Amino acid sequence: MNPIWTQVIIQSTLRHKKRGDNQKQVYSAYVLAKAHRELLINLKRHLKDILLITVGIFSAAFGFKGFLLTNHFIDGGATGISLLISAITGTPLYILIICVNIPFVVLAYRLLGRIFALKTGLAIGGLSLCLATVVFPNVTNDNLLVAVFGGFFLGAGIGLAVRGGSVIDGTEVLAIYLSRKLGTTIGDVIIIINVFIFSAAAYFLSIEAAMYSMITYLSASKTLDFIVEGIEEYIGVTIISPQNERIRQMIIETIGRGVTVYHGKKGYGKKGEAKETDIVFTVVTRLELGKLNIEIEKIDPSAFVVMNSIKDTKGGMIKSRPLKH
């Protein structure tokens, strides 16, 4: 970005934050440098989000028009409802995608904020526009291939949109709302919604179409999980051992991961006697866990090790994952 325009944007943004102050404000070099860094971070993040959402839109549209539409297979959630109504009534899918998701966008605004709702609305509008204007070839008429690969491209599109900070299927927003109201899990709500959708597909289309649609849903959901979560699962490992310093060095030098050491107390015995100790914490991938356990056993076979699955990490020596809304 041109440095002159960067300074203009920064000065304008800083003045905007000082509402009610009509006098010209002079900012230090530190404040300007900090604002410049924040501007670049936000710009990079928004460009990345736009790219992910755009690729997600085209992937989902290809799954629709290249596989699912011509064979009248559906998916779960809001996209499944749209596909089902389109198959029954003949209404263009690009119209239904918007109409069905409007309530979910409004709900997203109430639950998750203005930015998320805006991104979601634009993503859904982009998907509708892509379905209306872009021509995709009908790849195959084989039912099994249609179910598997249609779900794959649709799930990839939804997952990329999620990584970009939006959704193109509003069912999860409804699931979040109902889980808060009813005290159930989000997964339970999604399952119940999809049971109704596939039951309707069996009634209005055919049992065979409903069964293939369930394969589509499974393919889409697994692909979505892979896109969002990635191939690696992260494990948080807490280690309590008298040999904490050797274990700390081993994790850094042998495993190649960062560590956090914090001071605590361990209790034992009938009287609950407490003894001060240093506790080692690190985060490794699932593939590195076996090696870590072997190295810990070499140093201290009686070390107390606690392992927890971690959904997301940011910074440090672990590659970050996308933020979920």
N, C-alpha and C positions, 0 to 999 in steps of 0.2 A: 504494500500500500504506500502511496506517495506520502512522505513525511509531513509535508505542508497540510494536506487534507487530514492526516491523522491528528495533528495538533489542533486543527479547527474542530474536529469531532470531539476530541477530549475536552477542550475548553468549553464547548457548548454543553456537553454532558455534565461537567462539573458545575457549571452555572445553573443548569436545570435542577440539580440537587439542592441548590441554595435558594429555594423559593422565598420570595418576599424580600430578597436582597437585591436592590436595584443598582448598587454601587459595583463598579468593576473590581473583581477579585483577582489578586495576584497569587498564583500558586507556586509552591516550591518545586525544585527539580525532582525531588523525591515523589511528591504527589503526582506530578505529571508522568513520571516513569511508571509508577504503580498503575495509574489509569491507562497508560499505553499498553502495559502488559495485560490488564484485564480485558481491554478492547480486543487485542489479538487472540486471547484465549476464547472469548465469546464468539468472535468471527470464525475461528477455526472450528469450534464446536457446531455452530449453526450450519456451516458449509458441509460438514461431515453428516449432520442429520439430514440435510436436504438430499445429499447423494444417496444415503441409505434408504430414505423413504421413496425416492424416485425409482431406484432399482427394485425395491419391494413392490411398488405399484405395477411395474412391467412384468415382474415375475408372477404376481397374483393374476393379472389380466391374461397372461399366457396360459396359466393353469385353467382359468375359466373357459376361454375361447378355443384353446388348442386341444382341450380334453373334455371338460365336464359338461359344457352346455349342449353339445351335439348328442351326448349320450344320456342326458337327463339324470346325471348323478349329482348328489348334493353333498354338502359338508355340514358340520355342526355350526352352532352359533348363528350370528346375524347373517353371515354369508349363506349358510344353509337355508335359512328362512327365505332369503332373497331368491336363491336358486329354486326352491320348492314352489314359491308363488309364480316365478317365471315359467316353470315347467307346466303348471296347471293352467295359468291364464294367458300365457303368451306375451305378457308384458315385458318390454326390454329390461334386461338385467341392470343396465346402467342407471335406469330410473329407480328401480327397486333398491339398489345399493344405497342410494342417498336417502330415500324415504324411510327405509327400515332403520337406518343408523341415526337419523335425526334425534330421536329421544335419547339415545346413548350419548351423543355429543353434548346434549343439554345436561344430562346427568354427570358426564365427565367434568363439565364446567363447575358444577356444584361440589363434586367430590375431590377432584384432582387439580383444579385451578384453571385459570384462563389460558396460560401458555399451552398446556397439554390439550385442552379442548380445541384451541385454534389449530395446533398441529394436526390433531385428529380430523377436524373438519376439512382441512386442506388436503390431507392424505386421502380421505374418502372421496372428496370432490375430484382429485387427480385420478383415482382409480375409475370413477364413473366416466370421466372424460376419455381416459385411455380405452375403456371398453366400447365407447361410442365411436371413436375415430380411428383406432389402430386396427389393422387387419392382421390376424394371426392364422396360420394354416391349421387345419384339422389334422393332428398328427397321426392318430390311429383310432380304429373302431373296436379294438380288442378290449373287452370289458375290464379284464384284470389290469391291463396296462393303463387304461384310462383312470381306474380307481387309484392305482399306486402313484403314477406320475402326475396325475392331476392334483392329488393331495400333496405331493412333494413340492411342486411349484407354488401351489397356494400357501402351504405352510412356510415355505421359504420367504414368500412375499410378506406374510404377516409377521414373521420373525424379524426381517430386515426393518420393517416399519417400527416394530417395538424397539429395536436398537437405535432407531432414529428419534425415539421419544414420542411416538404416537401409536395408534392402532388403526387398522382398517376393518376390524371386526369388533363391534362394541359390546359383545357378550360379556367380556371380562369386567367391564365397567359395571354392568348390571349385577354380575356375580359379587363384586366387591360391596355394592350397595345392599344386596339381599343378605349377604353374610353378616354385615354389621347389624342389620335389623333383626335377623332371625337367630343370630348366634351360631351359625354353622360355618363350615369351611368354604372357601371359594371353590375348591374342587368339587365338593358335594353339589353346590348350586349349578355348576356347569354340567355335571352329569345329569341332573334332573332336567335341565333345559333341553339337553340333547336327546334324552329319552323321549320327550314329547315330539321333538322335531323328526326323529327317525320313525316313530310310531305313525306320525302323519304321512311321512314318505311311503311307508308300507301300505297305508290305506289309500292314498290318492294316486300313487304311482304303481308300485308292485312290491311284493316282499323281496324279490330278487334285486330290484333297484335299491331298496333300503339296505340290503345286506352289502351290496357293493359300495353304497354310500358310507357305511360304517368303516369299510376298508379305507375309503378316501379320508375319512376323519382321522383314523389312526395314523395313516401316512402323514397327513398334514400336522397333527399334533407332535409326532416324533421329530419331524423336520423342524418345526418351530422350536422345540426344546433344544435341538442340536444347534440351531442358529443363535439362540439367545444364550444358552449356557456354555456352548463350546464343547470340544472333545475332552477337555481336561476338567476334572473335578478337584476342587481345592479342599484340603484338610487342615484344620487348625490343630496343632499338637502342643499340649502342655506337658512339661517334663519336670518332675520333682525328684531330685537326686542329690546326694552329697557330692557327687562328681559333676556338679552343674557347670563349672568352668571348663572342664574337658569336653563336656557335651556341647557347650556353646561354641568352642573352637572347632569341634568336629562338624557342626552344622554349617558353619561359615566356610571352612576349608575343604571339606569332603563333599558335602551335599550342595554347597554353593548357594545357600539361602541366607536371608537376613534373620536375625533373632531379636527378641525383646526379653530383657531380664528384669524382673521386678521382685521386690522384697516381700516375703510373706512369712507365715507361721504354719507349721504342720503339727497336728495333734494326733496323739496315739495313746494307747493304754487305757485302763479302766478309769483312771483319774483325769484323763483328757489332758495330759501334760503337753505343753506347746513348746516347740523348738523353732527358732528363727532359721530361715533358709532362703536361698535365692531360687526363683522359679523361672524356668526357661520356656519361652513360647515362640513358635515358628509356624509358618504356613508353607505347606508343600503341595505338590500335585499328587493325585492318586497313584500315579506311576512311580513316584519317588518314595512313597510311604514304606514299601518293603525294605528298601535300602536303608532308610532312616532307622527302622526298628532293629535291623541287624547291627548297625553301627552303635546304637544305644546299648544293645545287649553286650557288645564287646567291651564297652566301658563300664556299665553297671547293670548286671542282669536283674537286679531287684528294683530298678528305677520304676517309679510310678508314672505311667504315661496315660494321658487322657486325649482322645481324638474326637474331633467334632467336624461334621460336614459344614462347609462354608459356601454360601450361594454367590457371594460377590466379594471382590477385593479391589482396592484402588491404591496405586502408588507402590512404593517399596520395590522389592526385587521380584514381585509377581506381576505378570501381565494382567492389566485390568480387564474387567468384563463390563458389558453395557449396563446402564442404570435402568430399572424397571419401574414402570409407573403402575 
